[in-house]
Amino acid sequence: MRAAVLRAYNADLSLQSVPDPVCAADGVVLRVLACGICRSDWHGWIGEHPKVKPGAIPGHEYCGEVVEVGPLSSWLIGDRVIAPFILSCGACPECRSGQTTTCRAQRVPGFGEPGAYAEYVSAPHAHNLARLPDSLSPALAAGLGCRVTTAFHALTGRAALQAGEWVAVHGTGGVGLSVLLIAKALGARVVVVDLVQERLDHALALGAEAAVNVAEGDVAARIIEITRGGAQVSVEALGIEATTNASLMCLAPMGRHVQVGLPTGHTAVMPINMNAVYMKQLSVFGTRGMPSWRYPSLLGLIETGRLDVRPILARRVPLSAASAELRAFNGPMPPGVAVITDFQA
């Protein structure tokens, strides 16, 4: 099969022929219909994710058509499915309690095993997969596997967002835009933060009530002023020190900070303002992905029209453009996300 392979960090991926994936007994092999290009992929591409080594095939947010079925899987050849990026085992104590994103035996394509920047991908633990609704295009569905699902679980499964609350979103990339759209669908009020005015304008057009450009100065003070006392929920979507601290400091007393951005490599350990946590009695939540059993709730919002995820998708690109998209994460990004939809070009 054709795949994009990491041969050296910070260098173009190598487009080459590699062996077809092997089907796990409890899994399936998918013909990849679409695969998102995510900032987490970029972390691996620049060498800051410990599980991504030269020889890896990136790609963890994907959807596809079943072309091979393991003997322990109930899926059928021809089924079209969405894959969460965390494929949980279903048997460990964490899985049995429903906390599948903390599975002890989880498998993540693109991080430790071959990913979906390829014509085909193996999806072990196929009980995690969800059927792709006819109303959802593969390109949009690919974004659900990481950005939208992560944002949905951050707001509903971790922060327990309530209608009428203020949500501050630090970073308006794919996850940040997803947080905005979901928060609005749930009846919350949203203020967005970024350093690219084009992205802020895009967020305002999608329903954000206010926007703060980092160039304006004290971000936390501006949010406290806008919300008249601070946000009830603040989502950090970049994984860096400046935005993490701004997220903590912009909260109202008893507010909830949700760490969505991936702190890895040089940002894995960072100084944070624990005095703000202490004095305002804040709650701090980590979140990563979404349990697969929550897919029906999210898909229900989309299929009934309450949540429109179409604004997230900005570019459909061929596999050969993946390197350029990854390199773009080195600087300020335009609004929206890119999805690979052509694996031959």
C-alpha positions as CSV (number, residue, x, y, z in Angstrom):
1,M,0.0,0.0,0.0
2,R,1.0,3.7,-0.4
3,A,1.9,5.5,2.8
4,A,3.6,8.6,4.1
5,V,6.5,7.5,6.3
6,L,8.5,9.6,8.8
7,R,12.2,9.1,7.9
8,A,13.7,12.0,9.8
9,Y,12.3,14.6,12.2
10,N,11.4,18.0,10.7
11,A,11.8,16.6,7.1
12,D,9.3,15.8,4.4
13,L,7.5,12.5,4.9
14,S,8.6,9.8,2.4
15,L,5.8,8.6,0.1
16,Q,6.5,4.9,-0.5
17,S,5.1,1.4,-0.8
18,V,4.9,-0.5,2.5
19,P,3.4,-3.8,3.5
20,D,-0.4,-4.0,3.9
21,P,-1.5,-3.9,7.6
22,V,-2.2,-7.2,9.5
23,C,-5.7,-7.6,10.9
24,A,-5.9,-8.2,14.7
25,A,-8.1,-11.0,15.9
26,D,-10.4,-8.5,17.6
27,G,-10.1,-5.9,14.9
28,V,-10.5,-4.9,11.3
29,V,-8.5,-3.4,8.5
30,L,-9.9,-0.2,7.0
31,R,-9.5,1.3,3.6
32,V,-8.9,4.9,4.8
33,L,-11.5,7.3,3.4
34,A,-10.1,10.4,5.2
35,C,-7.5,11.3,7.8
36,G,-7.1,14.6,9.6
37,I,-3.7,16.3,10.0
38,C,-3.5,17.2,13.7
39,R,-1.1,19.2,15.9
40,S,-0.4,16.0,17.8
41,D,1.0,14.6,14.5
42,W,3.2,17.7,14.4
43,H,4.5,16.9,17.9
44,G,5.7,13.5,16.6
45,W,7.0,14.9,13.3
46,I,9.3,17.4,15.1
47,G,10.5,14.6,17.5
48,E,8.8,15.7,20.7
49,H,6.5,12.7,21.2
50,P,8.3,9.7,22.9
51,K,6.4,7.1,20.9
52,V,7.0,8.5,17.4
53,K,10.3,7.2,15.9
54,P,11.7,7.3,12.4
55,G,9.9,4.7,10.3
56,A,6.5,5.6,11.8
57,I,3.4,6.2,9.7
58,P,1.5,9.2,11.3
59,G,-2.3,9.6,11.4
60,H,-4.7,9.1,14.3
61,E,-8.0,10.8,13.3
62,Y,-9.5,8.8,10.5
63,C,-12.5,7.0,9.1
64,G,-12.7,4.1,6.7
65,E,-14.4,1.2,5.1
66,V,-13.9,-2.3,6.5
67,V,-12.0,-4.5,4.0
68,E,-10.9,-7.3,6.4
69,V,-12.5,-8.6,9.6
70,G,-10.8,-10.5,12.5
71,P,-12.5,-13.6,13.9
72,L,-13.4,-11.9,17.1
73,S,-15.0,-8.8,15.5
74,S,-18.6,-8.3,14.7
75,W,-18.1,-5.7,11.9
76,L,-18.8,-6.7,8.3
77,I,-16.8,-6.1,5.1
78,G,-18.2,-2.9,3.6
79,D,-19.2,-1.2,6.8
80,R,-18.1,2.4,7.0
81,V,-16.8,3.5,10.5
82,I,-15.3,6.3,12.5
83,A,-12.4,5.4,14.8
84,P,-11.6,7.1,18.1
85,F,-7.8,7.6,18.3
86,I,-7.7,5.7,21.6
87,L,-8.5,2.1,20.9
88,S,-9.2,0.6,24.4
89,C,-9.0,-3.0,25.3
90,G,-12.4,-3.2,27.0
91,A,-11.2,-5.6,29.7
92,C,-8.9,-3.7,32.1
93,P,-10.4,-2.1,35.3
94,E,-10.4,1.3,33.7
95,C,-12.3,0.1,30.7
96,R,-14.8,-1.8,32.9
97,S,-15.5,1.4,34.8
98,G,-16.2,3.3,31.6
99,Q,-13.0,5.3,31.7
100,T,-11.7,3.9,28.4
101,T,-9.4,6.8,27.6
102,T,-7.2,5.7,30.4
103,C,-7.1,2.0,29.3
104,R,-4.0,0.2,30.4
105,A,-3.6,-1.6,27.1
106,Q,-4.7,1.1,24.8
107,R,-3.5,1.2,21.2
108,V,-3.1,4.5,19.3
109,P,-2.4,4.4,15.5
110,G,0.2,6.9,14.6
111,F,1.8,6.7,18.1
112,G,3.6,3.4,18.5
113,E,2.0,1.6,15.6
114,P,1.2,2.4,12.0
115,G,-1.2,5.2,11.5
116,A,-3.6,6.4,8.8
117,Y,-1.5,8.5,6.5
118,A,-1.9,5.5,4.3
119,E,-4.3,3.6,2.0
120,Y,-5.1,1.1,4.7
121,V,-4.9,1.0,8.5
122,S,-5.3,-1.8,11.1
123,A,-7.9,-1.0,13.8
124,P,-7.5,-3.4,16.7
125,H,-10.0,-3.5,19.5
126,A,-12.7,-2.8,16.9
127,H,-15.5,-2.6,19.5
128,N,-14.4,1.0,19.8
129,L,-15.5,1.9,16.3
130,A,-18.7,3.7,15.5
131,R,-20.8,3.5,12.4
132,L,-20.4,6.4,10.0
133,P,-23.8,8.1,9.6
134,D,-24.9,8.6,6.0
135,S,-25.4,12.3,6.7
136,L,-21.7,12.8,7.7
137,S,-19.0,13.0,5.0
138,P,-15.8,11.0,5.5
139,A,-13.8,14.3,5.5
140,L,-15.9,15.7,8.4
141,A,-16.0,12.3,10.2
142,A,-12.2,12.2,10.2
143,G,-12.1,15.3,12.4
144,L,-14.5,13.7,14.9
145,G,-11.9,11.1,15.9
146,C,-9.7,13.6,17.7
147,R,-10.7,17.2,17.8
148,V,-14.4,17.2,18.1
149,T,-14.6,14.2,20.4
150,T,-11.9,15.6,22.6
151,A,-13.7,18.9,22.8
152,F,-17.0,17.3,23.5
153,H,-15.7,15.2,26.3
154,A,-13.7,18.1,27.7
155,L,-16.9,20.2,28.1
156,T,-19.4,17.5,29.0
157,G,-17.5,14.7,30.5
158,R,-14.9,16.7,32.5
159,A,-16.0,20.3,33.0
160,A,-19.8,19.5,33.2
161,L,-20.6,22.7,31.3
162,Q,-23.9,24.3,32.0
163,A,-26.0,26.5,29.7
164,G,-25.4,30.2,30.4
165,E,-21.8,29.8,31.6
166,W,-18.9,31.6,30.1
167,V,-16.2,29.4,28.4
168,A,-12.8,30.8,27.5
169,V,-11.0,29.1,24.7
170,H,-7.2,29.6,24.5
171,G,-6.2,28.7,20.9
172,T,-8.6,28.5,18.0
173,G,-7.2,25.6,16.0
174,G,-9.2,22.5,15.4
175,V,-9.8,21.7,19.0
176,G,-10.5,25.3,19.9
177,L,-13.0,25.7,17.1
178,S,-14.7,22.5,18.2
179,V,-14.9,23.8,21.7
180,L,-16.5,27.0,20.4
181,L,-19.1,25.2,18.3
182,I,-20.0,22.6,21.0
183,A,-20.2,25.2,23.8
184,K,-22.6,27.3,21.7
185,A,-24.7,24.3,20.9
186,L,-25.0,23.6,24.6
187,G,-26.1,27.1,25.4
188,A,-22.8,28.6,26.8
189,R,-21.2,31.9,26.1
190,V,-17.8,31.9,24.5
191,V,-14.7,34.2,24.5
192,V,-11.8,33.1,22.3
193,V,-8.1,33.9,22.5
194,D,-5.5,33.7,19.7
195,L,-2.6,35.6,18.2
196,V,-3.9,35.4,14.6
197,Q,-6.6,38.0,14.0
198,E,-7.9,36.1,11.0
199,R,-8.7,33.1,13.3
200,L,-10.3,35.4,15.9
201,D,-12.5,36.9,13.2
202,H,-13.4,33.5,12.0
203,A,-14.4,32.5,15.5
204,L,-16.5,35.6,15.9
205,A,-18.3,34.8,12.7
206,L,-19.1,31.3,14.1
207,G,-20.7,32.7,17.2
208,A,-18.0,33.7,19.8
209,E,-19.3,36.6,21.8
210,A,-15.9,38.1,22.3
211,A,-12.3,37.7,21.1
212,V,-9.0,38.6,22.7
213,N,-5.8,39.0,20.7
214,V,-2.7,38.0,22.7
215,A,-1.1,41.2,21.3
216,E,-3.5,43.2,23.4
217,G,-1.6,42.4,26.6
218,D,-3.0,40.8,29.8
219,V,-5.3,38.1,28.4
220,A,-6.6,37.0,31.7
221,A,-7.5,40.6,32.7
222,R,-9.3,41.1,29.4
223,I,-11.4,38.0,29.9
224,I,-12.3,38.8,33.5
225,E,-13.4,42.3,32.2
226,I,-15.5,40.8,29.3
227,T,-17.1,38.2,31.5
228,R,-17.6,40.5,34.5
229,G,-15.7,38.4,36.9
230,G,-14.1,35.5,35.0
231,A,-15.1,32.5,33.0
232,Q,-16.6,29.5,34.7
233,V,-14.8,27.1,32.3
234,S,-11.5,27.7,30.5
235,V,-10.1,25.3,27.9
236,E,-6.3,25.4,27.1
237,A,-5.9,24.0,23.5
238,L,-2.2,24.4,22.8
239,G,-0.2,22.8,25.6
240,I,2.2,25.6,26.4
241,E,3.0,27.6,29.5
242,A,1.6,31.0,28.6
243,T,-1.8,29.8,27.6
244,T,-2.1,27.3,30.5
245,N,-1.4,30.1,33.0
246,A,-3.7,32.5,31.2
247,S,-6.4,29.8,31.3
248,L,-6.0,29.4,35.1
249,M,-5.9,33.1,35.8
250,C,-8.9,34.1,33.7
251,L,-11.3,31.9,35.7
252,A,-13.9,33.1,38.2
253,P,-13.7,31.7,41.7
254,M,-14.5,27.9,41.7
255,G,-13.9,27.9,38.0
256,R,-12.8,24.8,36.0
257,H,-9.7,24.6,33.9
258,V,-9.5,21.9,31.3
259,Q,-6.1,20.9,29.8
260,V,-6.8,19.8,26.3
261,G,-3.6,20.9,24.6
262,L,-0.8,18.3,24.6
263,P,2.1,19.2,26.8
264,T,5.0,17.1,25.5
265,G,8.7,17.4,24.8
266,H,10.0,20.7,26.1
267,T,6.5,21.6,27.5
268,A,5.9,18.4,29.3
269,V,6.9,20.0,32.6
270,M,6.0,23.7,33.0
271,P,5.7,26.3,35.8
272,I,2.0,27.0,36.5
273,N,0.3,29.6,38.8
274,M,-0.7,27.3,41.7
275,N,-1.5,30.4,43.7
276,A,-4.4,31.1,41.4
277,V,-5.6,27.5,41.8
278,Y,-5.4,27.9,45.6
279,M,-6.8,31.3,46.1
280,K,-9.7,30.9,43.7
281,Q,-10.3,27.3,44.7
282,L,-10.2,26.1,41.0
283,S,-10.7,22.7,39.7
284,V,-8.1,21.4,37.2
285,F,-9.1,18.7,34.7
286,G,-6.9,16.8,32.3
287,T,-8.6,15.2,29.3
288,R,-7.5,13.1,26.4
289,G,-9.9,11.8,23.7
290,M,-13.4,10.6,24.5
291,P,-14.7,7.2,25.6
292,S,-16.1,5.4,22.6
293,W,-19.4,4.7,24.3
294,R,-20.1,8.4,24.2
295,Y,-20.3,8.6,20.4
296,P,-24.1,8.2,20.2
297,S,-24.5,11.4,22.3
298,L,-22.2,13.4,20.1
299,L,-23.5,12.0,16.8
300,G,-27.1,12.7,18.0
301,L,-26.3,16.4,18.3
302,I,-24.8,16.4,14.8
303,E,-27.6,14.4,13.1
304,T,-30.4,16.5,14.6
305,G,-28.7,19.7,13.5
306,R,-28.0,21.1,17.0
307,L,-24.2,20.9,16.2
308,D,-22.8,21.9,12.8
309,V,-19.2,20.8,12.6
310,R,-18.8,21.8,8.9
311,P,-16.9,25.1,9.7
312,I,-14.0,23.1,11.2
313,L,-13.0,21.6,7.8
314,A,-10.9,24.1,5.8
315,R,-8.9,22.1,3.3
316,R,-9.1,18.7,1.6
317,V,-5.6,17.7,0.6
318,P,-3.8,14.8,-1.0
319,L,-1.4,12.6,0.9
320,S,1.5,14.3,-0.9
321,A,0.6,17.6,0.8
322,A,0.8,16.2,4.4
323,S,4.4,17.4,4.9
324,A,3.5,20.9,3.9
325,E,0.6,20.9,6.3
326,L,2.7,19.6,9.2
327,R,5.4,22.3,8.5
328,A,2.7,24.9,8.7
329,F,2.2,24.2,12.4
330,N,5.6,25.8,12.9
331,G,4.0,29.2,12.6
332,P,0.6,30.9,12.9
333,M,-2.1,28.9,11.2
334,P,-5.1,30.0,9.1
335,P,-8.6,29.0,10.4
336,G,-9.8,25.5,10.1
337,V,-8.1,22.1,9.6
338,A,-6.8,20.0,6.8
339,V,-7.9,16.5,6.0
340,I,-6.3,14.0,3.6
341,T,-8.9,12.7,1.2
342,D,-6.8,11.5,-1.7
343,F,-4.2,8.8,-1.0
344,Q,-3.0,8.3,-4.5
345,A,-1.9,11.9,-5.3
